Amino acid sequence: MNAKDNFLKVKHLYNRAGFGISYTDLQKISKKKLSKAVDGLFKTADKDEALALVDSSESKRQLLVQAGLYAKKDLTDEEKKMRQEIVRMQNEVSRDLNIAWVNKMINTDAPLREKMTLFWHGHFACRSNNPMYAQQLNNIQRAHGLGDFRTLLIEVSKSPAMLQYLNNQQNRKGRPNENFARELMELFTLGRGNYTEQDIKESARSFTGWMYDKDGSFIFRQNQHDAGTKTFFGKVGNFQGEHIIDIILEKPQTATFIAQKVYKFFVNDTPNPTYVKELADHFYNSKYDIAELMKKMFSSEWFYNPENVGTKIKSPAEFLVGLSRSFYVTYNKPQVLIQLQSSLGQYLFNPPNVAGWPGGQSWIDSSSLMLRMRIPSLVLNDGEIDFSGKADPEDEAVIALNRTTKQKTVKSYVNAQANWPKFLDTLPKSLSPLELTEFLLQPKLNNKITQMVSDNKGLRSTAVEITSMPEYQLC
């Protein structure tokens, strides 16, 4: 492989497995074999630094106070204020948690670890108004995101955030709640059409008693568990939740379902059945080792085929994080990161529903594309932006924290600083505007782009111009 090909392949690898790469690192890594570049990504991913914004002891204290207040029929005015104050504090901490994760993605030295966390964040989509639960689930996805899928699945299933979101707290003997059991198969493991309604009923009975305590700890309540015999996928026994998960994992369809979702997220929105089967077989035979699945994909020749390069629309998170990493951006008022996510349609920790964000073409419509094309120049030049976008009701509640009562739209200076000297120092002194354009864009350059940048005099102005183009929205 010639040096130019390896340069482009490593760039593609880091755009998909992470959030981009600096020119300096790209030059250095592309001198090695591609297999070494893949190994390097996994080596840096060994770092697992949990999000630690939320103080668990304070959160547990609030939970116990809330539990006491909700248990009362009539509250005094003081108690009502106390309850409102706890909710207000939780909303503020939830906002800060979102910003903390975005900043972690921007500054991480383990981009693959964070990219996998982002993938599982969408796969195991969950909303929680309790920031401690949300942080806990995010850390589960980070800790096990490249590990054993069975462990990840069980830990997610036992998390208070998911137990609350999918109503398993109400799943008890004699009154089974089927919500979690249904989504476990439809969205998390097998996919629609690969189970029966009876399988859902028997699975729900097996998960009775999986709950969380007043302080937010998982607890198996034996007295709420249906200990009767169940029949699930033809197997008969006194099943509990772990047994159901093991039976699901015995089915190769589970490996196929996960492999296809991984393919759509990291490779192409249109799955190639041959390559998906290749990944699924490898995943199943590895006993659901997620790292093995990812290494197989990143090491396959087809991952670097032209139809898979520069053809995926960046999610809002990938777009904002990638731009911020590339230009070493500091947000002096980080609240703008919430507003940008809401306006672009991906407010982290707040998926639209349990199916997560649809992705692909849904990221772009006429209004969001225009906003995306404006954001680079606003972020890189500290411009003013009008946030009257398409936030959902919960997103609006967060945005409203910074609104005055009379404002109908939110106007704000981005108040961000790109570190231009640091960015320019990563580039060779002899680099031309055209070469910078080739580096910043993933799609192949057409004549229009080539002619447009050929007259440019400076690298800084070229960078702002290129990142403001529709082609920059592709990775």
C-alpha positions in Angstrom: 0.0 0.0 0.0 1.4 3.4 -0.9 1.7 6.2 1.6 -1.2 8.2 0.3 -3.6 5.2 0.5 -2.5 4.5 4.1 -2.9 8.2 5.0 -6.5 8.1 3.7 -7.4 4.8 5.4 -6.1 5.9 8.8 -8.0 9.1 8.5 -11.2 7.2 7.7 -10.5 4.8 10.6 -10.1 7.6 13.1 -13.2 9.5 11.8 -15.4 6.4 12.3 -13.8 4.8 15.3 -13.3 8.2 17.0 -14.0 11.8 16.3 -11.2 12.6 13.8 -7.5 12.9 14.1 -4.9 15.8 14.1 -2.7 16.2 11.1 0.4 15.5 13.2 -1.0 12.2 14.6 -2.2 11.2 11.2 1.2 11.7 9.6 2.9 9.7 12.4 0.4 6.8 12.5 -0.1 6.5 8.8 3.6 5.6 8.5 2.8 2.3 10.3 0.9 -0.7 9.0 -2.9 -0.2 9.1 -3.1 -3.1 11.6 -0.9 -1.2 14.0 -3.2 1.8 13.7 -6.1 -0.4 14.7 -4.2 -1.9 17.6 -3.2 1.6 18.7 -6.9 2.6 19.0 -7.7 -0.4 21.2 -4.6 0.3 23.3 -5.7 3.9 24.1 -9.2 2.5 24.7 -8.0 0.5 27.7 -8.4 3.8 29.7 -11.8 3.7 31.4 -12.3 6.9 33.3 -15.8 7.1 34.6 -17.9 10.3 34.6 -17.9 11.5 38.2 -19.8 14.7 38.1 -22.8 13.5 40.2 -22.2 13.2 43.9 -23.8 9.8 44.7 -24.0 10.4 48.4 -25.9 13.7 47.9 -28.1 12.1 45.2 -29.0 9.2 47.5 -29.9 11.7 50.3 -32.2 13.5 47.9 -33.8 10.2 46.8 -34.6 9.3 50.4 -36.0 12.8 51.1 -38.1 12.5 47.9 -39.3 9.0 48.8 -40.5 10.4 52.2 -42.3 13.3 50.6 -44.0 11.2 48.0 -45.2 8.8 50.6 -47.2 11.6 52.3 -50.7 12.4 51.3 -50.7 16.1 52.3 -47.6 18.2 52.1 -47.0 21.5 54.0 -46.0 24.5 51.9 -42.4 24.0 53.2 -42.4 20.4 52.0 -43.8 21.4 48.6 -41.0 23.9 48.2 -38.5 21.3 49.3 -39.7 18.9 46.6 -39.6 21.6 44.0 -36.1 22.5 45.0 -34.9 18.9 44.7 -36.4 18.7 41.2 -34.8 22.1 40.2 -31.4 20.9 41.5 -31.7 17.6 39.6 -32.5 19.5 36.4 -29.4 21.6 36.8 -27.2 18.6 37.5 -28.7 16.8 34.5 -27.7 19.7 32.3 -24.2 19.8 33.8 -23.9 16.0 33.3 -24.6 16.4 29.6 -22.0 19.1 29.3 -19.5 17.0 31.2 -19.9 14.1 28.8 -19.6 16.3 25.7 -16.4 17.8 27.2 -15.1 14.3 27.9 -15.6 13.3 24.3 -13.9 16.5 23.1 -10.8 16.0 25.4 -10.5 12.3 25.6 -7.3 10.4 24.9 -9.4 7.3 24.4 -11.7 8.2 21.5 -12.8 4.6 20.7 -13.9 4.1 24.2 -16.1 7.3 24.0 -17.3 6.4 20.5 -18.5 3.0 21.8 -20.2 4.7 24.7 -22.0 6.9 22.3 -23.1 3.9 20.2 -24.4 2.0 23.2 -26.0 5.3 24.5 -28.2 5.2 21.4 -28.7 1.4 21.4 -29.8 1.2 25.0 -31.7 4.5 24.7 -33.0 5.7 28.1 -34.3 8.9 29.7 -33.9 9.5 33.4 -34.8 12.6 35.3 -32.4 11.5 38.0 -28.8 12.5 37.1 -27.2 9.8 39.3 -29.1 7.1 37.4 -28.2 8.7 34.1 -24.5 8.9 35.0 -24.5 5.3 36.3 -25.9 4.0 33.1 -23.5 6.0 31.0 -20.6 4.6 33.0 -21.9 1.0 32.6 -21.9 1.6 28.8 -18.4 3.0 29.0 -17.0 0.3 31.3 -18.4 -2.6 29.3 -18.7 -1.1 25.9 -15.7 -3.0 24.5 -16.1 -6.0 26.8 -18.5 -8.9 27.1 -21.9 -8.2 25.7 -23.6 -10.5 28.2 -22.2 -8.5 31.1 -23.1 -5.2 29.4 -26.7 -6.4 28.8 -27.2 -7.7 32.4 -25.7 -4.5 33.9 -27.9 -2.3 31.7 -30.9 -4.4 32.6 -30.2 -4.0 36.3 -29.6 -0.3 36.2 -32.2 1.9 38.0 -32.4 4.2 35.0 -33.5 1.3 32.7 -35.7 -0.4 35.3 -37.5 2.9 35.9 -37.7 3.9 32.2 -39.2 0.6 31.1 -41.4 0.1 34.1 -39.8 -3.0 35.5 -40.2 -1.4 39.0 -43.9 -2.2 38.5 -43.2 -5.8 37.3 -44.3 -8.1 40.0 -45.8 -11.6 40.7 -49.4 -11.8 39.6 -49.2 -8.4 37.8 -46.5 -8.6 35.2 -45.4 -5.5 33.3 -44.2 -6.5 29.8 -42.6 -3.3 28.8 -38.9 -4.2 29.6 -39.3 -7.8 28.4 -40.6 -6.6 25.0 -37.9 -4.0 24.4 -35.2 -6.4 25.6 -36.0 -8.5 22.6 -37.2 -6.0 20.0 -34.6 -3.3 20.5 -31.7 -4.6 22.5 -31.1 -8.2 21.2 -33.2 -10.0 18.6 -35.2 -7.4 16.6 -38.9 -7.4 15.8 -40.4 -10.5 14.4 -38.0 -12.9 16.1 -40.1 -13.8 19.1 -43.8 -14.4 20.0 -46.2 -12.5 22.3 -46.0 -15.6 24.5 -42.2 -15.3 24.7 -42.8 -11.7 26.0 -45.2 -12.8 28.6 -42.9 -15.6 29.9 -39.9 -13.3 29.9 -41.8 -10.6 31.8 -42.6 -13.2 34.5 -38.9 -14.1 34.7 -38.0 -10.5 35.4 -40.5 -10.0 38.2 -38.7 -8.7 41.3 -35.9 -6.9 39.4 -36.2 -3.5 41.1 -34.2 -0.8 42.7 -34.2 0.4 46.3 -35.0 3.8 47.7 -31.4 4.9 47.5 -31.1 3.8 43.9 -29.4 0.4 44.3 -30.5 -2.7 42.4 -32.4 -5.2 44.5 -34.0 -8.6 43.6 -37.2 -8.8 45.6 -37.8 -12.5 46.0 -41.3 -12.0 47.4 -42.2 -10.2 44.2 -40.8 -12.8 41.9 -42.9 -15.3 40.0 -41.3 -18.6 40.9 -43.6 -20.6 38.7 -42.5 -22.7 35.6 -42.1 -20.7 32.4 -41.7 -21.8 28.8 -39.4 -19.5 26.8 -38.3 -20.2 23.2 -39.2 -23.9 23.8 -37.2 -24.2 27.0 -39.0 -25.0 30.3 -37.8 -24.0 33.7 -38.2 -21.7 36.8 -36.4 -18.9 34.9 -35.1 -15.7 36.3 -33.8 -12.7 34.4 -30.3 -14.0 33.8 -31.7 -17.3 32.4 -33.8 -15.3 29.8 -30.7 -13.3 28.7 -28.7 -16.5 28.3 -31.3 -18.2 26.2 -31.5 -15.0 24.0 -27.7 -15.1 23.6 -27.8 -18.7 22.5 -29.7 -17.6 19.3 -27.4 -16.5 16.5 -30.0 -13.9 15.5 -28.9 -11.8 18.5 -25.3 -11.6 17.1 -26.8 -10.7 13.7 -29.0 -8.0 15.1 -26.1 -6.4 17.0 -23.7 -6.8 14.1 -26.1 -5.0 11.8 -26.6 -2.1 14.2 -22.8 -1.8 14.6 -22.4 -1.9 10.8 -25.0 0.9 10.3 -23.4 3.1 12.9 -19.7 2.6 11.9 -19.8 1.6 8.2 -22.8 2.4 6.1 -26.5 3.2 6.6 -27.3 0.5 4.1 -26.2 -2.9 5.5 -24.3 -5.3 3.3 -25.8 -8.7 4.2 -22.5 -10.6 3.3 -20.4 -8.4 5.6 -23.0 -8.3 8.4 -23.0 -12.1 8.4 -19.2 -12.1 8.5 -19.3 -9.9 11.6 -22.1 -11.7 13.2 -20.5 -15.1 12.8 -17.3 -13.7 14.3 -19.1 -12.1 17.2 -21.1 -15.3 18.0 -18.1 -17.5 17.8 -16.1 -15.1 20.1 -18.9 -15.6 22.7 -20.0 -12.0 22.2 -16.7 -10.3 22.7 -17.4 -6.7 21.6 -13.7 -5.8 21.1 -13.3 -8.8 18.8 -16.3 -7.7 16.8 -14.9 -4.2 16.4 -11.4 -5.4 15.5 -12.8 -7.7 12.9 -14.7 -4.7 11.3 -11.8 -2.2 11.4 -9.4 -4.8 10.0 -11.6 -5.8 7.1 -10.7 -4.5 3.6 -14.4 -3.7 2.9 -14.4 -1.2 5.8 -12.2 1.0 3.6 -14.1 0.6 0.3 -14.9 3.9 -1.5 -18.7 3.4 -0.9 -18.0 3.5 2.9 -15.8 6.6 3.0 -17.3 10.1 3.3 -20.8 8.7 2.9 -22.3 8.8 6.4 -24.0 11.9 7.9 -22.4 12.9 11.2 -24.7 12.8 14.1 -25.0 16.2 15.9 -22.7 14.8 18.7 -20.1 13.6 16.2 -20.3 16.9 14.4 -19.9 19.1 17.5 -17.3 16.9 19.2 -15.3 16.5 16.0 -15.3 20.3 15.2 -14.3 21.1 18.8 -11.5 18.5 18.9 -10.1 19.6 15.6 -9.8 23.2 16.5 -9.2 22.8 20.3 -12.3 24.8 21.1 -13.1 26.1 24.6 -16.7 27.0 25.4 -16.7 29.8 27.9 -20.5 29.4 28.4 -20.9 25.6 28.1 -24.7 26.0 28.2 -24.5 26.7 24.5 -23.6 23.0 24.0 -27.1 22.1 25.3 -28.7 24.6 22.9 -26.7 23.4 19.9 -27.7 19.8 20.6 -31.4 20.6 21.0 -31.5 22.7 17.9 -29.7 19.9 15.9 -32.0 17.2 17.2 -29.7 15.1 19.4 -29.9 16.1 23.1 -27.7 13.5 24.8 -29.3 11.6 27.7 -32.7 12.6 26.2 -33.5 10.2 23.3 -36.9 10.7 21.6 -38.0 7.3 22.7 -36.7 3.8 23.7 -35.7 3.2 20.0 -33.2 6.0 20.2 -32.3 8.4 17.5 -33.1 7.1 14.0 -29.8 8.5 12.6 -28.9 8.5 8.9 -30.9 10.9 6.7 -33.1 11.9 9.7 -30.2 14.0 11.0 -30.6 16.5 8.1 -33.5 18.6 7.0 -33.5 22.0 5.4 -33.4 24.0 8.6 -30.9 21.8 10.5 -28.5 21.7 7.4 -28.5 25.5 7.3 -27.8 25.6 11.0 -25.0 23.0 10.7 -23.4 25.0 8.0 -23.5 28.2 10.1 -22.1 26.6 13.3 -18.4 26.3 12.3 -18.0 29.9 11.6 -20.0 30.9 14.7 -18.0 28.6 16.9 -14.7 29.5 15.4 -15.4 33.2 15.2 -17.7 33.6 18.3 -20.8 34.6 16.5 -24.4 35.2 17.6 -26.9 32.4 17.1 -30.7 32.3 17.2 -32.0 29.2 19.0 -35.6 28.8 17.9 -35.0 25.2 16.7 -37.0 22.0 17.1 -36.5 21.1 20.7 -38.9 18.6 22.3 -40.8 19.6 25.5 -38.1 18.2 27.9 -35.4 19.9 25.9 -37.3 23.2 26.0 -37.4 22.9 29.8 -33.6 22.8 29.9 -33.3 25.7 27.5 -35.7 27.7 29.5 -33.3 27.7 32.4 -31.4 30.4 30.6 -34.4 32.3 29.2 -35.8 35.5 30.6 -39.5 35.5 30.9 -40.2 37.8 28.0 -38.0 36.1 25.4 -39.6 34.1 22.7 -36.4 33.0 21.0 -33.0 32.4 22.5 -30.2 34.6 21.1 -26.8 33.9 22.4 -23.2 34.5 21.6 -21.5 31.2 21.2 -18.7 32.6 23.3 -16.2 30.0 22.2 -12.5 30.2 21.5 -10.7 28.1 19.0 -7.0 27.7 19.7 -5.8 28.7 16.2 -2.1 28.8 17.0 -2.3 25.2 18.3 -4.3 24.0 15.3 -1.9 25.7 12.8 1.1 24.2 14.6 -0.2 20.7 13.8 0.0 21.5 10.1 3.2 21.4 8.0 4.5 24.8 7.1 4.3 24.0 3.4 0.7 22.7 3.5 -1.4 24.3 0.8 -5.1 25.3 1.2 -6.0 22.4 -1.2 -4.1 19.9 1.0 -5.8 21.2 4.1 -9.2 20.8 2.3 -8.3 17.2 1.5 -7.5 16.6 5.2 -10.6 18.3 6.6 -13.2 16.7 4.2 -13.9 13.0 4.0 -15.7 12.9 0.6 -13.4 13.1 -2.5 -13.0 16.7 -3.7 -14.9 17.8 -6.8 -13.9 20.5 -9.3 -16.1 23.1 -7.7 -14.4 22.7 -4.2 -10.9 22.5 -5.8 -11.4 25.7 -7.7 -13.0 27.5 -4.7 -10.0 26.9 -2.4 -7.3 27.3 -5.0 -7.6 31.1 -4.7 -7.4 31.0 -0.8 -4.4 32.7 0.7 -4.6 31.5 4.3 -5.1 28.2 6.1 -7.3 29.8 8.8 -9.8 31.3 6.3 -9.7 28.0 4.3 -10.5 26.0 7.5 -13.6 28.1 8.3 -14.8 28.0 4.7 -14.4 24.2 4.4 -16.0 23.4 7.7 -19.0 25.5 6.6 -19.7 23.4 3.6 -22.3 20.6 3.3 -19.5 18.1 2.6 -18.1 18.7 6.1 -21.3 17.1 7.4 -20.1 13.7 6.0 -17.6 11.3 7.6 
